[in-house]
Amino acid sequence: MMSRADRTVLSEWWWTVDRALLGALFALMVIGIILCLAASPAVAARLNIPDAFHFVNRQVLFLIPAVMVMIGTSFLSPRTIRRVCVVVFGLFFVLLLATLVVGPEVKGARRWLTVAGITVQPSEFIKPAFVILAAWLFAESSRRPEMPSQLMAIGLLGMVLGPLVKQPDFGQSLLITLVWASLFFLAGLRWIWMIGLVGVGAGGGFIAYMTVSHVQKRINRFLNPDSGDTYQVDAALNSFRNGGWFGTGPGEGTIKRMLPDAHTDFVFAVAGEEFGTILCLMILALFAFIILRALSRAMHESDPFARFAVTGLAMLFGLQASINMAVNVHIAPAKGMTLPFISYGGSSLISLAFGMGMLIALSRRRPGAAALAALSEPRVVEGPSRAVPVAPAGQTA
């Protein structure tokens, strides 16, 4: 066991990190492996993959670097996080543009690239870096009003939305826009800006509905199930009905064999069928705990950048989970979005680990400004005949 008196980097990390938050994230990862074991063999059989545990093995393989990324990132200082995100954003923005040119078309969209035999979705890595850069700009706007930081933040949003809409990937576009708008609101935007942003968002949604056929079909199917094929959503709802409160038991689910995306977008439905509503509520409680814990830490942050960044990363994590679960229970149109740390997917797993690592790093306990000031001021030792000034450690009196 590490002592509080230990001054090593590891000991300092252990005593300043939010261990409850870290434990909840690891719990989600374990649940993800269990549900991948439950959902993916049926998918492998349907795709004629000889190894029934092909997706499970790959999930574990991706989980190892994901854990390393999360833990390694949690050691970084706020300044280093900003610098890292500038590099990550620049690299994956170039790859995001490359998907429009050389990316393979899958289900009418170009969202992936194959790099060294590994399929990468650049938009997944753009998201956490984007949140950090947006938080940085909004924090600078409160520190230095003369700097056009809010206009730069608007430009940053437009720069990311352009290629995402072109792919098209309206689910990620919506997610990024909601997080960005929340940070803009926290930064103290004027009501006229809010009205304008809502108007632009509504206009963009209407244009997407009128011009992009698959968006129109998804919304129509959600509003009127008789207007098109709702096979996956109907199967997901039947999974919850079949599972009841306590589920059919591990490996005993039958509807999962008919779900094409049982290991990715609809893994929550597999949890409902085999482990019941009880496990679904436990998963929901874990997500709620992580989000509320992070927001609570953000409320006590005196540094505007850390406060905005932690809030943005928590909202990114929470909104993605909420959208996925809402689609599974048919209270939102299908979006093709993974359930964080539970759905199968290498890009999603590692990018989420990167984002949560930064959240843990920024929410670590750091000495407040008052404490630092007290340490830097000379102390006075009272004696019987005179007061002797004592310099701070590392300085001469």
N, C-alpha and C positions, 0 to 999 in steps of 0.2 A: 504493500500500500504506500502511495506517495504521501510524503509529509508536506504540510503547508510551509514549513521552514525551508524546504528544498527550493533552490533558485534556478533549477534547470528549465529549459524551454518546455519540455513535456510536462513537468510538474505545474508550471505556471498555466499552461493550457488547460490541464485537468481541473484546476481549482477555479478557473474563470469561465469555462465553457458551461453552457446550459445542458447538463447531463440528462435531464428529463426530456428535453427536446430531442437530443441525440438518440435516446432510447426509443422514443416513439417512431423516429425515422427508421431505425433498425427493425422495429416490429413490423412496419409496413413492408420492408424488404423480405422478411421471413414469410409473411403472408403471401407476398407476390410469388415466391418460389412454390409454396404449397398450392396456390391456385393455378400456377403454370403446370404443375404435375397433374392437376385435375383436368385442365382444359385442353392442353396441347396434344396429348396422344391421339385424340379423336381428329384433330386437325391434320396431324402427320399422316394418319391412315387415309384421310380423304384426299390428301395431296400425293399419295403413293410414296411416302418417304419411309424407307425400310426401318430406320431407327425410331421407335415410338417416342423416345425421349429426346429427339433432336432439338426441339425448341427449349426444353428444360436445360439441356447441357449448354446451349448457347446463352440462355438467360443467366446461368451461374457464371459462365465465362465472362459475360459483360459486367456482372455484378462485382467481380473482383476489382477491375480498374475503377468502377464507379465508387466503391468504398474508399479506395486510395485517393481518388480525386476529391471526394467530400472531406475526408479527414485532412488531407494536405492543404486544401483551400481554407479550411477553418483556422489554420495557423497564421494566415496572412493579415497584415495590417490594413486599415482602410485605404491608405495611400497606395499600397501595392495592389489591392483589389481594383482600384480605378485604372491603374496602369495595365494590369493584366486584361481587363475588359476592353480597353482600347484596342489591344492586339487581337483579342478573340473576335471582337466585333468586326474589325477590318478584314481578318482572314475569312470568316464565314460569310461576310457580306459579298466578298468576291465569289465564293462558292455558291452563294444564293443566286447571283447573277448567272453563274455558269450552268445552273440547272435549267435555265430558260433556253440555253443553246445546245448543250450536250446531254442533258438529263433524259433518261428514258421516260416515255409516257406511260403512266399506269392509271387506269380508270379515268382517263381524260385529263390528267394533271401531271406536271413535271416538277416533282418535289425532291427527288433523290439523286444522288451521285454515287458511283461505285469507285472507291479509292482503295487500292491495294487489296481488292477482293472483298472489301467491307462496304456495305451500303450505308451511306451517311445522309441524314436529312438536315441540311444547314440551318433551316429555320428553327430547329429545336435548340441549337447552340446560340443563335442570334438572340433569343428571348431573354435569358438572364443577363447577358452583356448589355442588351438594350435597356433593361430596367435600371442597371447600375449607372449607365451614362445619362439616362433621363433624370434619375435622382440627383446626380452630380450637377446637372444644369439647373434644375429647380432649386437646389441648395445654394448655388452661386447667385441665383436671382434674388434670394433673400439676403445674402451677404453683401452683394455688390449690385445695387439697383441700376447703376449706370450701364451695366453689361447686358446686352440683348439676349440673355439666357433663355427666356421663354420663347422668343422667336427661333432660336437655335434648336430648342426642344421640339418645336413644331416641324422644323425642317428635318430633324432626326426621324420623327414619326413618318413623315411623307417619304423619306428615303427608304424606310423599311417596308412600308405598305405597298409601294410601287411594284417591286418584284413579287411580293406575296400575292397580290391581286392578279398579277399576270400569270402566275403558275397554273391555275388559281388555287389559293388556299384561304378561303374566307373564314374558316374556323380559327386559324392562327391570327389572321388579321383582326378579327373581333376581339380575341383574347388580349392581344397587344394593345389595341385601342382602349379597351376598358381599363387596363392597368395604367396606361399613360394618362387617361382622363382623370383617374383617381388621384394620381400624383399631382397633376395640374391643379385639382381642386384643393388638395392639402397645401399646396404652395401659395394658396390665396388668390386664385384667379377671380376676375370680376365676373358678375352675373351675365354681362353682355357676351363675354367669352363663352360661358357655359351654354347660353342659348344658341350662339353661333355654332359651337361644336356639336350640340344635339341636332341642330338643323343639317349640318354637313353629314353627320352619321346617318340620319334618317334618309337623306337624299342619296347617299352612297348605297344604302341597303336597298332602296327602291330601284336604283339603276341596276344593281346586281340581280335583283329579282326579275327585272324586265329583259335583261340582256344575256344572262347566263342560264342555260337550260337546266343544268342539274341543281342549281340553287332554287329555281322555281319549282322543280319537281319535288325537292325535299320539303320545302315549305308547304306546298299543296298537299303532300302526303301527310304531313303533320296536322294540318288543319282539317283535312278531309281524307281519312284513311282509304275510302273507296276510290280515290282518284288515281291510285297507282299501287305499285308493289310495296307492301310493308312487311315483307317476310321476316327480316331480321328482328325488327322491333316486336312483332307479334310473338316470335319465338322467345325473345328475351322476357316478355311479360308472362308467357306460359312457364318459363323457368322459375320465376318467383312463385307462381301459383302452385307449381308442382313441388317446390321445396318446402313451402309452408314456413313454420317458425323454426324447425330444427333440421330441415333438409333431408334428402334421401340417403345421405351418407357418402363418404369419400369414394369416388369412382363409380357411384351408382347412378349418376345423372344420365338421362337419355336425350334430352332436348339439345344438349351441348353438341351432339354429333351432327346436328342440322344447322348449327350456327357457323357460317364461314369465318367470322372474326371472333370466335369464342376466346382465343388467347390474347386478343388485343383490345379492340373497342368494347367487346361485350363480356369481358372477364367478370365483371360485377354480377352479371346474370348467372354465370356459372357458380359463383359464390352463393347466390340465392338459392339455386337448385340443390346443390350438394351439401351445403352447410347451413342453409336456412336464413331467415330474416335476422336471427340472433347475430350471426357473423357479420352480416351487412351493417347492422347497427353498430357493431364494434369497430368496423372499418370507418364508418361515418364519424364515430366518436374520436378515433385516432386523428383523422383529418381535422376535426374541429379543435382538438387539443393543440395540435401543431400550429394552426393558424392563430388561435386566441393567445397562445403562449408567445408567439412571435410578435403579435400586435401589442401585447402587454409590455414586452421588452422595448418595442419602438416608442411607446408612450413615455418611457422614462429616459429616453436618449436626449441629451442636451445638444449633440451635434446634429444639425439639420440634415447633412448628407446621410449619416447612419440611420436617422429616423425615417427619411424618405426611402432609402434603399431597403431596409428591413420590411417596411410596409409594402413596398412594391413587390418584393420577392415573395412575401407571404400571400399577397393577393394573386400573384401569378400562379402559385402552387394551389391555392384554394379554388380559384375560378376554374382551373383546368380540371380538378377533381370534381367540382360541382357540375360542370358541363357534361363530363363523361357519365356520371351517375344519373343526371337528369335525362340523358338520351336513353339510358338503359331502362328507365321506368316510364319513358314516353311522356315526359313533361317538357321536352325541348326537341327541336328537329335534329336529325342525325348530323354529326359534325366530324366524325373520324378523328377523335381526340383520345389519347391514352389516359388510363387511370394511373396517376403518379406512383412509381415504384412497384406497381402491381401488374400492369399490362406488360406483355412481352414487347421488347424493342430496345436495341442497343443505343441508338442515338438518344432516345427519350430518357433512358436510364442514366446515361453518363451526363447529359445536359442538366437533368434534375439534380443529380449529385453535385454538379458544379454550382448550381443556384443555391441549393441548401447549404453547401459548404460556406458560401459567402454569407448567407444569412446567419449561420452559427458564428462565423468570425466577427461579423458586425454587431452581434448581440452579446458578445462576451463582456463580462464585467470589466470595466476600465476605470481607473481613478478619475473622479470628477475634477472639474477645474478648481474647485475650492480646495480639495485635498492636495492637488499639485501645487497650488499657490502656497499652502501651508508648509509644504515640504521645502519650498524654495526660499522662505523667509527665515531670517536668523531667529533662533530661540534664545530666550534669556533664562539663565539659571540664577535663582535668587539665593544669596548667601547671607550670613549674619552681618557682614559689613559692606558688601558691594554686589552689584549685579554684573555677571560675566556673560557677554554675548557668545553664543555657540553657533558656529557656521553650519550650514547644511552639509550632509555627507558629500565628500568629494571636493569641498572647498576649504580654504584656510580662513580663519576668523579675521 
